[in-house]
Amino acid sequence: MKRFVKSAPPLLFTESQEEFDSLVTAMLEYIKPKSIIAEILVNDVIDATWHNMRLQRCRTAMINISYRHALVKLLDDELSEFNEIIAGKYADEWFKTNAGREEVMKILRRFNLDETSIEAEAIKLLGSELEDLDRLLSSAEACRNRALATLSDVQPSVRARGISQRLIEAESEPEGEHSEAAE
């Protein structure tokens, strides 16, 4: 079944046309729109689902981006063992080599810390940005819910919320674990 052509797919440069097409196919095969209005509403659900998945991917990327800064801050400020320059060198080595990573892990273990401590620091540093992202996610979810409600009014037998939610949840699972969730 082909997606109703209303505009170019809402893809960013880094997003996969193939993954988007898989989402479209799964949604259209599951919902089977019975009118042009239902098809337009399904497209709204598809776009809202895709946007929700995109925002969820952004959360992980944001935390990964702040990892180095979090490690420097943890070594410099929190452990008070290094100055910022030395902490920065350790952080660089943590990313470059296994030996550098192991050296940082030894330091962290001396303070009963592990990689989770770096993650926690990264999340703490991003507090307001993650809050903003959560607001965007809530807004995207509300938009998706409105499209789903309208679709249910137009085509009452549709349970599109289930497939949309499974696809969103599959996106947030670790790589390789979501193939059956989209079926």
VEXBA-324760 format. One line per 8 residues: number of its first residue (from 1); their letters; for each residue x, z, y of N, C-alpha, C. Coordinates in nm, 4 decimals. Each point is the difference from the previous one (the first is absolute). Layout:
<sites>
NUM	a	X:Z:Y:X:Z:Y:X:Z:Y | ... .
</sites>
This chain:
<sites>
1	mkrfvksa	0.0849:0.0000:-0.1174:-0.0849:0.0000:0.1174:0.0896:0.0000:0.1239 | -0.0317:-0.0816:0.0955:0.0840:-0.0131:0.1187:-0.0543:0.0857:0.1136 | 0.0912:0.0545:0.0759:-0.0372:0.0815:0.1151:-0.0586:-0.0887:0.1082 | -0.1056:0.0497:0.0612:-0.0621:-0.0690:0.1130:0.1056:-0.0142:0.1089 | 0.0173:-0.1213:0.0503:0.1040:-0.0241:0.0993:-0.0528:0.0385:0.1377 | 0.0537:0.1106:0.0530:-0.0392:0.0407:0.1348:0.1202:-0.0007:0.0929 | 0.1167:0.0211:-0.0560:0.1235:-0.0031:0.0782:0.1163:0.0116:-0.0985 | 0.1192:-0.0049:0.0543:0.1183:0.0165:-0.0847:-0.0011:0.1404:-0.0593 .
9	ppllftes	0.0563:0.0166:-0.1198:0.0053:0.1345:-0.0595:0.0732:0.0968:0.0927 | -0.0418:0.1257:0.0019:0.0593:0.0978:0.0929:0.1339:0.0538:-0.0504 | 0.0957:-0.0898:-0.0188:0.1282:0.0395:-0.0578:0.1095:0.0115:0.1058 | 0.0794:0.1031:-0.0125:0.1213:0.0126:0.0798:0.1093:-0.0822:-0.0669 | 0.1088:-0.0237:0.0697:0.1089:-0.0804:-0.0536:0.0519:0.0540:-0.1328 | -0.0001:0.1309:-0.0150:0.0575:0.0631:-0.1182:-0.0972:0.0135:-0.1164 | -0.1261:-0.0375:0.0203:-0.1005:0.0199:-0.1033:-0.0131:-0.1230:-0.0893 | -0.0403:0.0243:-0.1210:-0.0056:-0.1021:-0.1030:-0.1351:-0.0713:-0.0026 .
17	qeefdslv	0.0051:-0.1315:0.0154:-0.1211:-0.0811:-0.0129:-0.0570:0.0160:-0.1409 | 0.0881:0.0053:-0.0978:-0.0428:0.0144:-0.1396:-0.0753:0.1319:-0.0225 | 0.0519:0.1093:0.0547:-0.0678:0.1289:-0.0139:-0.1351:-0.0015:0.0710 | -0.0034:-0.0606:0.1185:-0.1265:-0.0096:0.0723:-0.1001:-0.0839:-0.0780 | 0.0460:-0.1133:-0.0544:-0.0883:-0.0858:-0.0781:-0.0519:0.0732:-0.1238 | 0.0823:0.0848:-0.0602:-0.0436:0.0796:-0.1155:-0.1106:0.0975:0.0413 | 0.0161:0.0605:0.1168:-0.1037:0.0894:0.0521:-0.1303:-0.0771:0.0215 | 0.0091:-0.1156:0.0623:-0.1177:-0.0823:0.0266:-0.0687:-0.0364:-0.1314 .
25	tamleyik	0.0776:-0.0468:-0.0966:-0.0563:-0.0392:-0.1289:-0.0684:0.1173:-0.0684 | 0.0669:0.1151:-0.0035:-0.0581:0.1180:-0.0647:-0.1308:0.0407:0.0670 | -0.0013:0.0009:0.1316:-0.1204:0.0407:0.0728:-0.1140:-0.1011:-0.0209 | 0.0298:-0.1280:0.0120:-0.1046:-0.1010:-0.0144:-0.0541:-0.0056:-0.1425 | 0.0882:0.0130:-0.1000:-0.0460:-0.0013:-0.1390:-0.0851:0.1224:-0.0309 | 0.0332:0.1129:0.0571:-0.0739:0.1232:-0.0259:-0.1341:0.0016:0.0728 | 0.0014:-0.0400:0.1263:-0.1198:0.0105:0.0831:-0.0944:-0.1185:-0.0196 | 0.0549:-0.1188:-0.0178:-0.0797:-0.1220:-0.0166:-0.1063:-0.0137:0.1106 .
33	pksiiaei	0.0437:-0.0268:0.1227:-0.0962:-0.0113:0.1102:-0.1033:-0.1091:-0.0283 | -0.1248:0.0312:0.0316:-0.1101:-0.0902:-0.0326:-0.0532:-0.0778:0.1204 | 0.0572:0.0209:0.1161:-0.0422:-0.0742:0.1189:0.1204:-0.0125:0.0935 | -0.0144:-0.0853:0.0985:0.1085:-0.0175:0.0967:0.0216:0.1287:0.0792 | -0.1079:0.0721:0.0293:0.0125:0.1275:0.0729:0.0769:0.1004:-0.0859 | -0.0340:0.0072:-0.1272:0.0706:0.0921:-0.0905:0.1470:-0.0390:-0.0093 | 0.0279:-0.1292:-0.0026:0.1389:-0.0458:-0.0087:0.0785:0.0387:0.1256 | -0.0631:-0.0132:0.1163:0.0648:0.0409:0.1254:0.0280:0.1505:-0.0030 .
41	lvndvida	-0.0972:0.0778:-0.0476:0.0192:0.1450:-0.0087:0.1072:0.0368:-0.1017 | 0.0072:-0.0740:-0.1096:0.1067:0.0235:-0.0981:0.1353:-0.0257:0.0654 | 0.0090:-0.1040:0.0816:0.1250:-0.0270:0.0715:0.0365:0.1152:0.0929 | -0.1009:0.0596:0.0637:0.0263:0.1167:0.0848:0.0538:0.1159:-0.0839 | -0.0585:0.0205:-0.1178:0.0472:0.1060:-0.0900:0.1427:-0.0299:-0.0454 | 0.0273:-0.1248:-0.0334:0.1350:-0.0398:-0.0429:0.1006:0.0278:0.1112 | -0.0317:-0.0444:0.1214:0.0921:0.0214:0.1122:0.0213:0.1489:0.0269 | -0.1067:0.0779:-0.0053:0.0109:0.1444:0.0245:0.0796:0.0681:-0.1115 .
49	twhnmrlq	-0.0216:-0.0436:-0.1235:0.0754:0.0560:-0.1131:0.1478:-0.0321:0.0152 | 0.0317:-0.1240:0.0353:0.1391:-0.0419:0.0184:0.0662:0.0807:0.1124 | -0.0717:0.0180:0.1090:0.0541:0.0756:0.1135:0.0271:0.1453:-0.0403 | -0.0910:0.0578:-0.0762:0.0182:0.1364:-0.0484:0.1253:0.0091:-0.0883 | 0.0171:-0.0973:-0.0889:0.1182:-0.0022:-0.0871:0.1277:-0.0137:0.0837 | -0.0047:-0.0837:0.1035:0.1150:-0.0199:0.0889:0.0389:0.1311:0.0676 | -0.0979:0.0709:0.0522:0.0293:0.1260:0.0683:0.0586:0.1031:-0.0963 | -0.0478:0.0006:-0.1225:0.0573:0.0923:-0.0980:0.1452:-0.0340:-0.0304 .
57	rcrtamin	0.0311:-0.1305:-0.0089:0.1400:-0.0398:-0.0215:0.0873:0.0427:0.1185 | -0.0572:-0.0051:0.1196:0.0751:0.0373:0.1208:0.0444:0.1454:-0.0041 | -0.0821:0.0879:-0.0532:0.0362:0.1421:-0.0067:0.1327:0.0153:-0.0763 | 0.0090:-0.0622:-0.1147:0.1227:0.0087:-0.0802:0.1179:-0.0595:0.0757 | -0.0201:-0.1148:0.0610:0.1083:-0.0640:0.0748:0.0461:0.0871:0.1161 | -0.0938:0.0607:0.0701:0.0363:0.0869:0.1126:0.0874:0.1164:-0.0462 | -0.0354:0.0609:-0.1107:0.0775:0.1128:-0.0516:0.1373:-0.0487:-0.0439 | 0.0066:-0.1144:-0.0674:0.1296:-0.0540:-0.0416:0.0891:-0.0296:0.1199 .
65	isyrhalv	-0.0594:-0.0528:0.1057:0.0769:-0.0317:0.1205:0.0607:0.1262:0.0617 | -0.0722:0.1096:-0.0067:0.0490:0.1231:0.0640:0.0900:0.0839:-0.0901 | 0.0260:-0.0487:-0.1206:0.0786:0.0767:-0.0972:0.1402:0.0352:0.0513 | 0.0705:-0.0969:0.0575:0.1363:0.0282:0.0471:-0.0016:0.1057:0.1094 | -0.0905:-0.0189:0.0969:-0.0101:0.0966:0.1094:-0.0332:0.1390:-0.0544 | -0.0883:0.0052:-0.0991:-0.0381:0.1283:-0.0599:0.1190:0.0651:-0.0700 | 0.0790:-0.0797:-0.0683:0.1166:0.0543:-0.0697:0.1022:0.0540:0.0994 | 0.0248:-0.0740:0.1057:0.0923:0.0470:0.1039:-0.0522:0.1300:0.0602 .
73	kllddels	-0.1259:0.0034:0.0328:-0.0584:0.1201:0.0602:0.0084:0.1180:-0.0955 | -0.0274:-0.0236:-0.1262:0.0058:0.1065:-0.0998:0.1421:0.0551:-0.0119 | 0.0972:-0.0884:-0.0087:0.1395:0.0440:-0.0128:0.0500:0.0657:0.1284 | -0.0341:-0.0560:0.1138:0.0501:0.0491:0.1284:-0.0759:0.1230:0.0491 | -0.1292:-0.0130:0.0199:-0.0788:0.1070:0.0607:-0.0376:0.1103:-0.0978 | -0.0579:-0.0399:-0.1099:-0.0578:0.0979:-0.0909:0.1053:0.0774:-0.0777 | 0.1049:-0.0655:-0.0463:0.1016:0.0676:-0.0816:0.1145:0.0544:0.0849 | 0.0087:-0.0446:0.1226:0.1022:0.0462:0.0949:0.1412:-0.0056:-0.0570 .
81	efneiiag	0.0215:-0.0918:-0.0906:0.1314:-0.0094:-0.0620:0.0843:-0.1107:0.0630 | -0.0645:-0.0965:0.0622:0.0700:-0.1164:0.0534:-0.0454:-0.0252:0.1432 | 0.0819:-0.0781:0.0713:-0.0494:-0.0506:0.1277:-0.0672:-0.1348:-0.0280 | -0.0614:-0.0559:0.1017:-0.0784:-0.1218:-0.0196:0.0841:-0.1180:-0.0482 | 0.1217:-0.0107:0.0455:0.0863:-0.1120:-0.0405:0.0346:0.0096:-0.1485 | 0.0411:0.1180:-0.0436:0.0337:0.0184:-0.1420:-0.1256:-0.0152:-0.0858 | -0.1105:0.0548:0.0459:-0.1255:-0.0137:-0.0733:-0.0386:-0.1478:-0.0121 | 0.0220:-0.0769:0.1065:-0.0281:-0.1435:-0.0027:0.0860:-0.0733:-0.1001 .
89	kyadewfk	0.1260:0.0402:-0.0107:0.0888:-0.0629:-0.0990:-0.0454:0.0315:-0.1422 | -0.0391:0.1245:-0.0238:-0.0522:0.0366:-0.1314:-0.1284:-0.0783:-0.0306 | -0.0852:-0.0128:0.0995:-0.1254:-0.0739:-0.0197:0.0290:-0.1469:-0.0320 | 0.0954:-0.0604:0.0699:0.0371:-0.1387:-0.0278:0.0510:-0.0148:-0.1425 | 0.0841:0.0923:-0.0424:0.0535:-0.0051:-0.1360:-0.1095:0.0228:-0.1038 | -0.0986:0.0820:0.0339:-0.1120:0.0248:-0.0911:-0.0701:-0.1324:-0.0324 | -0.0109:-0.0881:0.1003:-0.0652:-0.1291:-0.0200:0.0927:-0.1035:-0.0629 | 0.1310:0.0126:0.0202:0.0939:-0.1040:-0.0433:0.0461:0.0135:-0.1441 .
97	tnagreev	0.0317:0.1216:-0.0420:0.0641:0.0143:-0.1320:-0.0629:0.1126:-0.0807 | 0.0141:-0.0112:-0.1300:-0.0458:0.1083:-0.0876:0.0810:0.1265:0.0237 | 0.1304:-0.0161:0.0239:0.0850:0.1168:0.0267:-0.0446:0.0698:0.1288 | -0.0331:-0.0774:0.1017:-0.0493:0.0568:0.1253:-0.1317:0.0722:-0.0191 | -0.0857:-0.0582:-0.0799:-0.1295:0.0630:-0.0290:0.0221:0.1315:-0.0748 | 0.0881:-0.0019:-0.0973:0.0264:0.1222:-0.0781:0.0622:0.1086:0.0866 | 0.0868:-0.0383:0.0926:0.0606:0.0980:0.0912:-0.1073:0.0677:0.0859 | -0.0908:-0.0787:0.0544:-0.1084:0.0563:0.0807:-0.0882:0.0890:-0.0867 .
105	mkilrrfn	-0.0270:-0.0435:-0.1219:-0.0845:0.0804:-0.0885:0.0670:0.1344:-0.0320 | 0.1318:0.0017:-0.0154:0.0719:0.1270:-0.0229:-0.0192:0.0938:0.1189 | 0.0114:-0.0565:0.1195:-0.0181:0.0806:0.1220:-0.1417:0.0559:0.0036 | -0.0972:-0.0845:-0.0246:-0.1387:0.0443:0.0045:-0.0275:0.1079:-0.1064 | 0.0540:-0.0190:-0.1193:-0.0219:0.0979:-0.1073:0.0556:0.1372:0.0354 | 0.1072:0.0035:0.0789:0.0552:0.1297:0.0418:-0.1023:0.0812:0.0787 | -0.0953:-0.0706:0.0608:-0.1045:0.0659:0.0787:-0.1350:-0.0042:-0.0729 | 0.0059:-0.0246:-0.1321:-0.1209:-0.0106:-0.0832:-0.0945:-0.1096:0.0494 .
113	ldetsiea	0.0553:-0.1105:0.0438:-0.0769:-0.1146:0.0473:0.0273:-0.1202:-0.0893 | -0.0870:-0.0988:0.0061:0.0184:-0.1243:-0.0747:-0.0527:-0.1167:0.0842 | -0.0184:-0.1174:-0.0645:-0.0454:-0.1165:0.0756:-0.1380:0.0215:0.0626 | -0.0799:0.0849:-0.0595:-0.1308:0.0292:0.0565:0.0136:0.0612:0.1390 | 0.1081:0.0726:0.0214:0.0247:0.0594:0.1318:0.0217:-0.1086:0.1059 | 0.0663:-0.1082:-0.0401:0.0210:-0.1118:0.0926:-0.1353:-0.0653:0.0315 | -0.0806:-0.0206:-0.1045:-0.1333:-0.0577:0.0199:-0.0834:0.0878:0.0939 | 0.0047:0.1307:-0.0239:-0.0776:0.0925:0.0837:0.0452:-0.0082:0.1457 .
121	eaikllgs	0.1299:-0.0068:0.0206:0.0524:-0.0103:0.1363:-0.0436:-0.1320:0.0634 | 0.0019:-0.1088:-0.0771:-0.0428:-0.1302:0.0521:-0.1471:0.0049:0.0401 | -0.0810:0.0607:-0.0829:-0.1430:0.0113:0.0309:-0.0210:0.0886:0.1220 | 0.0766:0.1097:0.0066:-0.0107:0.0899:0.1159:0.0379:-0.0734:0.1288 | 0.1045:-0.0799:-0.0053:0.0425:-0.0748:0.1188:-0.1051:-0.1013:0.0447 | -0.0779:-0.0493:-0.0948:-0.1001:-0.1025:0.0299:-0.1396:0.0569:0.0216 | -0.0113:0.1297:0.0177:-0.1299:0.0654:0.0081:-0.1031:-0.0736:0.0823 | 0.0287:-0.0243:0.1276:-0.1007:-0.0625:0.0864:-0.0240:-0.1461:-0.0376 .
129	eledldrl	0.1046:-0.0693:-0.0427:-0.0178:-0.1400:-0.0397:-0.0853:-0.0095:-0.1260 | 0.0210:0.0914:-0.0959:-0.0819:-0.0002:-0.1206:-0.1437:0.0393:0.0318 | -0.0175:0.0874:0.0981:-0.1344:0.0353:0.0453:-0.0707:-0.1235:0.0579 | 0.0734:-0.0756:0.0810:-0.0555:-0.1239:0.0559:-0.0365:-0.0971:-0.1125 | 0.0866:-0.0114:-0.0985:-0.0262:-0.0886:-0.1128:-0.1238:0.0464:-0.0765 | -0.0155:0.1302:-0.0170:-0.1192:0.0525:-0.0672:-0.1270:-0.0350:0.0775 | 0.0072:0.0020:0.1331:-0.1154:-0.0405:0.0807:-0.0299:-0.1489:-0.0208 | 0.1047:-0.0802:-0.0058:-0.0204:-0.1428:-0.0266:-0.0609:-0.0218:-0.1383 .
137	lssaeacr	0.0479:0.0752:-0.0985:-0.0556:-0.0097:-0.1348:-0.1471:0.0416:-0.0025 | -0.0335:0.1058:0.0721:-0.1394:0.0442:0.0069:-0.0874:-0.1073:0.0639 | 0.0512:-0.0618:0.1046:-0.0735:-0.1066:0.0663:-0.0168:-0.1200:-0.0935 | 0.1060:-0.0360:-0.0713:-0.0070:-0.1115:-0.0948:-0.0987:0.0316:-0.1120 | 0.0008:0.1240:-0.0455:-0.0927:0.0419:-0.1055:-0.1440:-0.0065:0.0501 | -0.0237:0.0420:0.1233:-0.1344:-0.0065:0.0582:-0.0466:-0.1454:0.0111 | 0.0895:-0.0883:0.0391:-0.0330:-0.1427:0.0106:-0.0360:-0.0555:-0.1374 | 0.0793:0.0343:-0.1004:-0.0268:-0.0440:-0.1370:-0.1344:0.0548:-0.0479 .
145	nralatls	-0.0273:0.1275:0.0289:-0.1265:0.0615:-0.0421:-0.1202:-0.0674:0.0648 | 0.0133:-0.0381:0.1276:-0.1094:-0.0711:0.0673:-0.0239:-0.1360:-0.0661 | 0.1087:-0.0710:-0.0296:-0.0141:-0.1307:-0.0653:-0.0618:0.0159:-0.1391 | 0.0408:0.1027:-0.0730:-0.0570:0.0263:-0.1332:-0.1484:0.0352:0.0084 | -0.0368:0.0810:0.0977:-0.1404:0.0393:0.0163:-0.0865:-0.1215:0.0342 | 0.0497:-0.0829:0.0897:-0.0750:-0.1199:0.0379:-0.0119:-0.0945:-0.1189 | 0.1067:-0.0161:-0.0755:-0.0032:-0.0843:-0.1194:-0.1021:0.0523:-0.1002 | -0.0061:0.1313:-0.0176:-0.0976:0.0601:-0.0917:-0.1423:-0.0258:0.0463 .
153	dvqpsvra	-0.0212:-0.0049:0.1320:-0.1332:-0.0307:0.0532:-0.0389:-0.1446:-0.0292 | 0.0969:-0.0908:0.0129:-0.0259:-0.1428:-0.0192:-0.0101:-0.0359:-0.1481 | 0.0848:0.0612:-0.0809:0.0046:-0.0282:-0.1439:0.0005:0.1346:-0.0727 | -0.1181:0.0611:-0.0172:-0.0105:0.1383:-0.0479:0.0669:0.0299:-0.1342 | 0.0141:-0.0965:-0.0873:0.0573:0.0279:-0.1319:0.1517:0.0155:0.0028 | 0.0610:-0.0229:0.1139:0.1458:0.0017:0.0099:0.0538:0.1429:0.0050 | 0.1055:0.0233:-0.0786:0.0725:0.1266:0.0049:0.1433:-0.0316:0.0435 | 0.0129:-0.0603:0.1153:0.1301:-0.0454:0.0494:0.0932:0.1156:0.0317 .
161	rgisqrli	-0.0561:0.1156:0.0343:0.0834:0.1139:0.0352:0.0966:0.0342:-0.1143 | -0.0471:-0.0083:-0.1234:0.0831:0.0345:-0.1156:0.1228:-0.0877:-0.0116 | -0.0174:-0.1318:0.0058:0.1148:-0.0901:-0.0137:0.0923:0.0122:0.1200 | -0.0576:0.0124:0.1200:0.0824:0.0147:0.1195:0.0851:0.1265:-0.0089 | -0.0621:0.1104:-0.0394:0.0733:0.1265:-0.0088:0.1070:-0.0054:-0.1090 | -0.0313:-0.0620:-0.1152:0.1007:-0.0106:-0.1073:0.1200:-0.0806:0.0459 | -0.0232:-0.1072:0.0758:0.1104:-0.0819:0.0493:0.0856:0.0768:0.1008 | -0.0643:0.0760:0.0869:0.0746:0.0806:0.0978:0.0821:0.1065:-0.0727 .
169	eaesepeg	-0.0605:0.0682:-0.0965:0.0715:0.1032:-0.0750:0.1136:-0.0590:-0.0814 | -0.0209:-0.1184:-0.0568:0.1055:-0.0650:-0.0771:0.1195:-0.0322:0.0891 | -0.0253:-0.0363:0.1252:0.1071:-0.0310:0.0947:0.0869:0.1214:0.0277 | -0.0602:0.1184:-0.0013:0.0769:0.1199:0.0340:0.0700:0.0620:-0.1208 | -0.0218:-0.0560:-0.1208:0.0693:0.0501:-0.1189:0.1412:-0.0558:-0.0034 | 0.0911:0.0688:-0.0711:0.1357:-0.0517:-0.0150:-0.0010:-0.1386:-0.0635 | 0.1006:-0.0791:0.0320:0.0138:-0.1371:-0.0475:-0.0144:-0.0070:-0.1513 | -0.0765:-0.0973:-0.0471:-0.0132:-0.0232:-0.1426:-0.1143:0.0752:-0.0645 .
177	ehseaae	-0.0613:0.0952:0.0684:-0.1063:0.0780:-0.0607:-0.1380:-0.0500:0.0377 | -0.0105:-0.0990:0.0898:-0.1316:-0.0369:0.0491:-0.0563:-0.1290:-0.0572 | 0.0621:-0.0627:-0.0958:-0.0509:-0.1270:-0.0491:-0.1369:0.0151:-0.0656 | -0.0218:0.1061:-0.0774:-0.1298:0.0155:-0.0658:-0.1066:0.0496:0.0969 | 0.0380:0.0654:0.1093:-0.0976:0.0527:0.0945:-0.0742:-0.1123:0.0709 | 0.0619:-0.1145:0.0156:-0.0628:-0.1105:0.0696:-0.0872:-0.0851:-0.0921 | 0.0000:0.0292:-0.1287:-0.0783:-0.0790:-0.0943:-0.1456:0.0349:0.0038 .
</sites>
